[in-house]
């Protein structure tokens, strides 16, 4: 390393005004067709709500909410995509190592807190 070269660099982190905090209970995706990227669609899993529900109208013109005449469902569970990550394979590997390291630390902290 030349004498005048820096041996340290400082990164400053700034949030944009629109940075959301999102929850993710899983991911779906994989390599892009050309292998240049890894795609991770982060989702939250929840019970599905029906597509629509129909109720009868009684003789007085009131909606009878006690009985359904029709309910169209969309499956038992819904995976609502919150965000999609597109990364190079190298960045995906770095992120994976970072997530595992921090997950281990969080689990250790949780164990210490609740034991």
NORMO-V178026 format. One record per helix or strand of 3 or more residues. SS is the DSSP state (alpha for helix, beta for strand). FROM is the first residue (numbers start at 0). TO is the last residue. If there is no record, write none. Layout:
SS;FROM;TO, SS;FROM;TO
//
This chain:
beta;25;30, beta;37;46, beta;51;56, beta;62;71, beta;76;86, alpha;88;113
//
